Amino acid sequence: MPEADFFNKLKQHFEMQLPFVAYRKPILIGNLGTVTAFLQQDDYLNYTEAFSESGFVFAPFDTSGKAILFPENASEKHIFEQVVSDEAAVTGKSQKGQISEEKKSAHIELVRKAVTALQAGEMDKVVLSRREEVGLQQQGPLKLFNELLKTYSTAFVYCWFHPKVGCWLGATPETLMKLEHNQFKTMALAGTQKFQGSMEVEWGEKEKQEQQFVTDSILENLKASGIEALEISEPYTAKAGNLLHLRTDIYGTLASTAVPRNGSARLANIISALHPTPAVGGLPKEKARKFILSEEHYDREFYTGFLGELNLQKNMQRSLTRRNVENLAYRTVKKETDLYVNLRCMKIEAGKAVLFIGGGITKDSVPEDEWEETVNKAETMKKVLLK
Ligand SMILES: C=C(O[C@H]1C=CC=C(C(=O)O)[C@@H]1O)C(=O)O
């Protein structure tokens, strides 16, 4: 479908106040991306707990909240092929906007409190965040979505709307998990510095340790949830917009003997083993969760939750071995789940965008530097908001 028709479909759906999501996965090779939309045909609010359905899932940070589903069989699906510029070639001036001193000291105070708890050995790591409001001029969500698509080719870019919930947009660099048949993939992403023109950078001990916590915890939890033959890459520097992160890729296979035997129950098991990873929660998981819920003093809602494709059928053309040359039309149908962590995101409200940004705190964190990190992270969204 041509781009203009695609956006018209979204516009009409939005005007009718019907739920939709439009998204594009990270473009890692070449300059072509597929932008997909699920347009739910009614305004029913569907949830999933079992993760056994097919569709698009949108889950909050707090695991006691429910994950929303746009069921595939209740949605119209459209795609358009987007040609993108290399992310590095997309320029634009640094956009910080006005930042309130009050917000700054509140965040620094919050980080200080966490550092005291971390130094006392109560936790190893906790991810703390804040909100920031930016006034909107004329930009509607679809225009902002289009800007995000053009600006961030290597991110998972989305615009999600439900009339009973709200409208969210984001450009996240982090995969929660991908499961293609029995092939599993995830990443440990943590440690941040500003991109200053080079990928050849040094990482401090604080960042290395904070990232190692994430890798170790993911590996431990995966083993317990039936993923075997685990392999990991060396930690390496990955670019996300104006930032660099430390990243380790993790691969594995879903054990055929994993219990429970039912495929979707296994998926629910893996999701609950992973979410929230210490890249957005902390360690130990429960202590960090409690600290976040009691100290942040706001509801993260869907920020640091996860979103993406759930059990979508992919048609796979079999390779032409001698056996299936006899039957050229032979195809296998495989299910794929592809979920992302909801970072670098914002919620659209009347006349404003509410940005959500955070960072990992360890006993060695310097509160002023952690503040600065959230300012840098907020630029991912401000680049399209303050154009
Ligand atoms: C919590 C966020 O980022 C996480 C992902 C990558 C790097 C992070 C860090 O260096 O602190 C965070 O763990 C956020 O962007 O709001």
The ligand as a Gaussian input file, in Angstrom:
#p B3LYP/6-31G(d) Opt

LIG

0 1
 C       15.510000       2.927000      31.566000
 C       15.972000       3.391000      30.407000
 O       17.046000       2.818000      29.749000
 C       17.556000       1.533000      30.108000
 C       18.070000       0.895000      28.868000
 C       19.345000       1.130000      28.422000
 C       20.269000       1.778000      29.243000
 C       19.959000       2.095000      30.526000
 C       20.944000       2.753000      31.420000
 O       22.107000       2.935000      31.007000
 O       20.607000       3.133000      32.528000
 C       18.649000       1.717000      31.137000
 O       18.852000       0.517000      31.843000
 C       15.360000       4.523000      29.711000
 O       15.757000       4.831000      28.595000
 O       14.413000       5.140000      30.264000

